Amino acid sequence: MQTHQVYVTGFAGYFPSANSYNLIYHTATIISVVSIVLAVILWRSVPKHIHAV
């Protein structure tokens, strides 16, 4: 992750770049969408009489 750091003039040290934040948000979005799709698939595969419980 050293390559995804930038130096901000006027502040001491290095900070994560905008690309780092974009990578985090895109990864979280993909994981969320995949989780929802899998939940829907599982919900549809469960027999109807189990949903009533």
Number of C-alpha atoms within 10 A of each C-alpha: 6 8 8 13 15 13 12 11 8 6 8 8 10 13 14 14 14 11 11 15 12 11 11 10 12 12 11 12 12 10 12 12 11 12 12 11 12 12 12 11 11 10 12 11 9 10 9 10 7 7 9 6 5
